[in-house]
């Protein structure tokens, strides 16, 4: 069990992924209740520059199977898509790529053909925290 409920955990290894799945019950019976996107990497100068390292996405998911809210925090976003048709999340998948990216999806796989039908994020950094109800 997580001792400090406001502690932020990083996903950097298979062990981190396993711990996330255990502590969040795989987001089973989860519902997206909040999405916040910020990008502070735009320069209005000529030429216009964009720095993707200054992007952040937070997704709050109410997980009724463990009576808690899980906040996912992604930084340095490459791709993301949120599909919320008020359906419940029954599974989640996370993978780490050889080039240092993390891929999260609210489906059973991070494979491109499967994730395109779901909510997903591809980023350089993923963290999470548990917010007790």
Order of alpha helices (4+ residues) and beta strands (2+ residues): beta-alpha-beta-beta-beta-beta-beta-beta-beta-alpha-beta
